[in-house]
C-alpha cells in the first residue's frame, strides 16, 4: 500500500502560518485547529484584544501570558524553538547531492529532538539504512511537525515519501503525491529528483505514451541543471520503450548516437525489441543472458524468458543459484511462482491467492501482466474456465486503468471539459 499524503499537503497549503513561523501565527493556527474562539482561548490569561494583537504579530506576549495560552491550547513548548526569520535549508541540497545523509550532517542532528532533526533522521532511515518497512511509522511521527516546515522542507519531506513509494513498488503513489503538491516545489534540485522518480514510475506502470510526453517536457530542466548523469540513465528507459514500437533499422539508427553512453545497455534495448515486439524469445534470451547479472530487473527478465522457452534445466540452475538476490517483493513472487510451476506443481493452486493480489504488492505492469496471463493459461489447460475468466477480468481492469489515463490526458490536452463520470461513459 502506498503512502498517500494528500490530506497532509492540503493541511499544509491551507495553514494560517505564512512564510515563516511567528508566535502569533502558531497560536492562531492551534486555536483554529481546536476550533476555539478568541474568548474561549484567553480565559483569565489576558483580554481578547490583547490576544488579537498577538496573533497579528503587533505585540509579543509576556512569558506568563504565553505559558497560560500554550497550556490552554495544549501546545508543546518545543515548537517555539523553531521560530526563525531565516531558515537554512542548504542541508537539503547536500543530502540530495550525496543521495544520502552525510555523516557530518547526521552528527549535528542525531541526538536532537527539534523538527529539523526529525526530518533529517527520517531521511537517514530511508536513504542510508533503506528502512522502508518502518517508513509509515516514521512518516506518522513527522506529521505533527509540518507546520514548522518552509516550502523547501515540505517539498523535501514529500520527495522522501515519493522515494519510499517508488522503492516499495507503489508507482501510482509517486505520481499522486507529486501532483497534489507540485506548487510547493521551488528548489530545482528537488524538482529534478522528483521528476526522475515520476518518469521511472510511468515506465514501470507501462504508461509509455505519458512517459515519452513527460520526458520531452522535463528534458530541458535536466540540461539547464547540467544533470548529464540523469540524462544518461534515463536514456535507457527511453530506448527500452522505443524498441517496443520501432523497426530494427530505426533502432540501429538511434543506438548509433548512443554508443558512448555508459548507462546504455544495447543488449537490454534489443531484448525489449525481440521480447515485446517480435515475441522471438530465443533471440530475446540471447541478449538478456549476457546482462542478467547486472541488475535485478534484468535477472527477472532472464528467468521469465527461460520459462517462455521451457528451458527447465537452465531455469532450475538459475533459481537455485545465489548469483543474484531479488529484493523487490514482486520479483520474489515471480521467483516463487516459477519454482512452484516447474518443480513443485502440487503447490501451484496454493499460490493463486497471492497472485490474485499481486497488484497490491506492486504497480509494475510487466510483472502483473505476466503473472495474470500465466494463471489464465493454467486455468484454461485445467478446464477451470470460471477461474480463467476471473483472472481475465483482473487483467482487463489493468488495461482499463491505463486506457482511461490515456483517454483522460487526451481530453485534457484537447481542453474538453469532461467529468470523470462522463469519461467512464465514453470508455464503456
Buried (B, 14 or more C-beta within 10 A) or exposed (E): EBBBBEEBBEBBEEBBBEEBBBBBBBBBBBBEBEEBEBEEBBEEBBEEEBBBBBBEEEBEBEEEBBEBBBEBBEBEEEBBEBEEEEBEBEBBBEBBEEEBBBEEBBEEBEEEEBBBBBBBBBBBBBBBEEBBEEBBEBBEEBEEBBBBBBBBBBBBBBBBBBBBBBBBBBBBBBBBBBEBBEEBBEBEBBBBBBBBBBBBBBBBBBBBBBBBBBBEEBBEBBEEEEBEEBBBBBBBBBBBBBBBBBEEEEBEEBBEEBEEBEEBBBBBBBBBBBBBBEEEBEBBBBBBBBBBEEEEBBBBBBBBBBBBEEBEEBBBEBBEEEEBEBEBEBBBBBBBBBBBBBEEEEEBEEBBEEBBEBBEBBBBBBBBBBBBEBBBEBBBEEEBEEBBEBBBEBBEEBEEBBEBBBBBBEBEEEEEEBEEEEBEEEEE
